[in-house]
Amino acid sequence: MVKLKWGMEHKGYLVSVDGHVNMQLAIIECIDGALSGHLGEVLIRCNHVLYIRGIEEEEDGEMRE
């Protein structure tokens, strides 16, 4: 899960990261805890990130916090 400086949270799978911690994610966007849909792959610049934390995966393959 990646939280951006302006409050948006992105949950998903890390595809790649570079030396500056720019991240490419295959994600599902969540706003205020509500699923808003699949966005596909997204590139997030390192200076937009507030924090990163891991999330667990349920037995059916769905992500949970």
C-alpha positions as CSV (number, residue, x, y, z in Angstrom):
1,M,0.0,0.0,0.0
2,V,1.4,3.4,-1.0
3,K,0.0,6.6,0.6
4,L,0.6,9.8,-1.4
5,K,1.3,13.2,0.2
6,W,-2.2,14.5,-0.7
7,G,-4.0,11.5,1.0
8,M,-4.7,9.1,-1.8
9,E,-3.9,5.4,-1.1
10,H,-3.0,2.9,-3.7
11,K,-3.1,-0.8,-3.0
12,G,-1.5,-3.3,-5.3
13,Y,1.5,-5.3,-6.4
14,L,5.0,-3.8,-6.8
15,V,6.1,-4.4,-10.4
16,S,9.5,-2.5,-10.3
17,V,11.4,0.1,-8.4
18,D,14.5,2.1,-9.3
19,G,17.4,3.6,-7.3
20,H,15.3,6.8,-6.6
21,V,12.4,4.7,-5.3
22,N,10.2,5.6,-8.2
23,M,7.7,2.7,-8.2
24,Q,5.7,0.9,-10.9
25,L,2.6,-0.8,-9.4
26,A,-0.1,-3.0,-10.8
27,I,-2.8,-1.6,-8.6
28,I,-6.4,-1.2,-7.4
29,E,-7.0,2.3,-6.3
30,C,-8.7,2.8,-2.9
31,I,-10.1,6.1,-1.8
32,D,-11.4,6.4,1.8
33,G,-11.4,2.6,2.0
34,A,-13.8,2.2,-1.0
35,L,-12.7,0.2,-4.0
36,S,-12.8,2.5,-7.0
37,G,-11.6,0.0,-9.7
38,H,-8.6,-1.4,-11.4
39,L,-6.2,1.1,-12.9
40,G,-3.7,-1.3,-14.4
41,E,0.0,-0.4,-14.1
42,V,0.9,3.0,-12.6
43,L,4.2,4.9,-12.2
44,I,4.5,6.8,-8.9
45,R,7.3,9.4,-8.5
46,C,9.3,9.0,-5.4
47,N,8.7,12.6,-4.2
48,H,4.9,12.1,-4.2
49,V,5.1,9.2,-1.6
50,L,4.3,9.8,2.0
51,Y,4.8,6.2,3.1
52,I,4.8,2.6,2.0
53,R,3.6,-0.4,4.0
54,G,3.0,-4.1,3.3
55,I,-0.4,-5.6,3.1
56,E,-1.4,-9.3,3.6
57,E,-3.1,-11.4,1.0
58,E,-6.1,-13.5,1.9
59,E,-6.5,-17.2,0.9
60,D,-8.6,-16.3,-2.2
61,G,-5.9,-14.0,-3.6
62,E,-7.6,-10.7,-2.5
63,M,-5.6,-8.1,-0.6
64,R,-6.4,-7.1,2.9
65,E,-4.8,-4.7,5.4
